[in-house]
């Protein structure tokens, strides 16, 4: 349980960092994004293995009710992802590359940059291998997000365009991330993930934060 | 709005110092030239400051040459890439000197996207006695000129001027992390996250791509290039390090595109050290050839390793820089310190290696005696002529006097950039916005 909470915390932290790194001067740093996605993947694996051990009730998989039908066919097509940039991609793959968050394998890290573009990226087939029902975004998760969310006081301009393009691969997560992070960034500039330089031996587990839990559940879903 | 957030984050860490330092003054690179007479520093504001060692006077034999400011110039300015809506930082990532071939000095400086060749030259004479111009440069009335004279060169106050001689731009999609001058002195390479380009100093509108590790599908990206350097003597050989902790040695004679390495250096992972953050702390932040060309040294987050070029399966020496941080990796991830890129340097004889750490500490390892020392670059400890006292970090419970405990380390004070004089025991240490120069004690 401790392990699971810790893994959740690190995943949230990583997503936050990834989002924040997009706003830094100089643009998205490929190396940093890669490292963040590696940590995210490790945290996710840890979380999933801890969850399996704990036999927690999982979010049910509603068959045929995935919010984005594109998520299903690409599972088989992932192996042929070489032909990936489909014709629908923006005509300049090079400039896009620097803004993409690279992924070693499947990773939720794609979610933050994705909302900014109408994405046609496929999900990894390893998601289908794991067979974890909680990984597929479900209607139930979306309802919970909408219940728990609060209206942020202000939304940065950058976050405005994405809602219009929410028909990307992960519309729910996109929306959740926009609202959550705008809240985090505007209301609390000394953001929660930055710990003071004097390191503690073991970071204490934060008390369950309903907002973060919702966010992390959305992250885990991918 | 995004910039406000950035500024706030930076301001907090500096206010703790009780001396407010602007972000632009943070030193981002330090490099001695080939004779050690000049020392160049680059900062986040895109400026280059060059120090020159003063001539040792015969009167004061005990006073070693000190370094004074020789020239300051703005190398890079912030730019905006309109196509991608990205700002290009003016921070100087690396400076590399060219060997001196005439009276002028040449150096390469680079930011994330553009490399520039600068010529630094002195002017201490000026011509006087023109026929057609007067002393202020105004044209004289031709009817007043009745005699002819030859202008003579008269001494003037020394003026050091820096001029950009070449600008090598638009060749990198990703952020440049290294530049390295080839031993043929005609070419150099620039490396970004996924590609390495070879340039000729005379040609700015073309470069050869010699390494390209960009996968066809970016989703399959697993590693990036973190540093690259030419061999000091063999102009066909270079190495580059990766974020996975591996080093590849390439020979440009083998093929035009050096995607297939000649040698591959990788140490098998120690399973007992495996942790959550293993992958990211194994990323190599710097790679340096020894002066002899026989060894390479790599720096990852916790260690410095020396490799023999003839042995690829493991390093010949491994030095722990700050192993006490191994249990703190989670906190270091939270405050982003785990992403810090430390550099490492050899001394002139390749017998001692040096690298930086936190709390303004830097470490030196003697490869022969296997002794190591931790020193601190701070104002309190640095009265001129004072001898630096070795420092010690206490790991266990009992802290002795003069030791500092791990939890008291200041992680905002990091020494990422250091340089060692090519032949003498003089070191330059950059601590945030301050430059410290230390010399051997003179008996």
Interface residues (C-beta under 8 A of the other chain):
Chain A: X10 X13 X17 X23 X24 X25 X26 X27 X29 X30 X31 X32 X34 X35 X38 X39 X42 X43 X46 X81 X82 X84 X85 X92 X94 X95 X97 X98 X99 X100 X102 X103 X104 X121 X156 X157 X158 X185 X189 X190 X193 X194 X195 X196 X197 X198 X199 X200 X201 X202 X203
Chain B: X1 X2 X3 X5 X6 X8 X9 X12 X13 X81 X83 X84 X86 X87 X88 X89 X91 X112 X173 X174 X175 X193 X194 X214 X216 X217 X218 X219 X220 X221 X222 X223 X224 X226 X243 X276 X277 X279 X280 X283 X327 X328 X330 X331 X332 X333 X334 X335 X336 X337 X339 X406 X407 X408 X409 X410 X411 X412
